[in-house]
């Protein structure tokens, strides 16, 4: 009978610890999420991210032209088709690389 009481006390302690731990974890998660949102909305961070995205687009374009000059017509048709469609999208102003959908 005494062993059963200790088991029930132990299980009740585990349950309370779990509930309190998950609540504290959730609060910390919400704090981190709020901090990340504030950083992402900072104009300096947004400008740096857009600058990095623009630089990435430029470097990717230069790399494409270099590889295309070296490889030429040796690209498989499926790859050449994808590259052409990406080039057309970027020329039409439909380039969404580095932009946020939120």
C-alpha positions as CSV (number, residue, x, y, z in Angstrom):
1,X,0.0,0.0,0.0
2,X,2.8,2.4,0.9
3,X,4.6,1.6,-2.4
4,X,1.5,2.5,-4.4
5,X,1.3,5.8,-2.6
6,X,5.0,6.6,-3.5
7,X,4.3,5.6,-7.1
8,X,1.3,7.9,-7.3
9,X,3.2,10.8,-5.7
10,X,6.1,10.2,-8.1
11,X,3.7,10.1,-11.2
12,X,1.9,13.3,-9.9
13,X,5.3,15.0,-9.6
14,X,6.2,14.0,-13.1
15,X,3.0,15.3,-14.5
16,X,3.3,18.7,-12.7
17,X,6.9,19.0,-13.8
18,X,5.9,18.2,-17.4
19,X,3.1,20.8,-17.4
20,X,5.2,23.5,-15.8
21,X,8.2,22.7,-18.1
22,X,6.1,22.8,-21.3
23,X,4.5,26.1,-20.2
24,X,7.9,27.6,-19.5
25,X,9.2,26.3,-22.8
26,X,6.3,27.8,-24.7
27,X,6.9,31.2,-23.1
28,X,10.5,31.1,-24.1
29,X,9.6,30.1,-27.6
30,X,7.2,33.0,-27.9
31,X,9.9,35.4,-26.6
32,X,12.4,34.1,-29.3
33,X,9.7,34.4,-32.0
34,X,9.0,38.0,-31.0
35,X,12.7,38.9,-31.0
36,X,13.2,37.3,-34.4
37,X,10.2,39.2,-35.8
38,X,11.6,42.5,-34.4
39,X,15.0,41.8,-36.0
40,X,13.4,40.9,-39.3
41,X,11.4,44.1,-39.3
42,X,14.4,46.3,-38.6
43,X,15.1,48.5,-41.7
44,X,18.8,48.0,-41.5
45,X,18.4,44.2,-41.6
46,X,15.9,44.4,-44.4
47,X,18.2,46.6,-46.5
48,X,21.2,44.2,-45.9
49,X,19.1,41.2,-46.9
50,X,17.9,42.9,-50.1
51,X,21.5,44.0,-50.9
52,X,22.7,40.4,-50.4
53,X,19.9,39.0,-52.6
54,X,20.7,41.5,-55.3
55,X,24.4,40.6,-55.2
56,X,23.4,37.0,-55.3
57,X,21.3,37.5,-58.5
58,X,24.2,39.4,-60.2
59,X,26.7,36.7,-59.3
60,X,24.4,34.0,-60.4
61,X,23.9,35.7,-63.8
62,X,27.6,36.1,-64.3
63,X,28.1,32.4,-63.4
64,X,25.4,31.4,-65.8
65,X,27.1,33.3,-68.7
66,X,30.5,31.8,-67.8
67,X,29.3,28.3,-67.7
68,X,27.1,28.7,-70.8
69,X,30.2,30.0,-72.7
70,X,32.2,27.0,-71.6
71,X,29.6,24.3,-72.0
72,X,27.7,25.7,-74.9
73,X,25.3,23.2,-76.5
74,X,26.4,20.3,-74.3
75,X,23.7,21.0,-71.8
76,X,20.8,18.5,-71.7
77,X,17.6,19.8,-73.2
78,X,15.8,19.7,-69.8
79,X,18.5,21.9,-68.2
80,X,18.7,24.3,-71.1
81,X,14.8,24.7,-71.1
82,X,14.9,25.5,-67.3
83,X,17.7,28.0,-67.7
84,X,15.8,29.7,-70.6
85,X,12.6,29.9,-68.6
86,X,14.4,31.4,-65.6
87,X,16.2,33.9,-67.8
88,X,12.8,35.0,-69.4
89,X,11.3,35.3,-65.9
90,X,14.1,37.6,-64.7
91,X,13.9,39.7,-67.9
92,X,10.2,40.2,-67.5
93,X,10.6,41.4,-63.9
94,X,9.1,38.2,-62.4
95,X,12.2,37.5,-60.3
96,X,11.2,36.8,-56.8
97,X,14.5,35.6,-55.4
98,X,15.3,37.2,-52.1
99,X,11.8,38.4,-51.4
100,X,9.5,37.4,-48.6
101,X,6.1,36.0,-49.2
102,X,4.8,37.0,-45.8
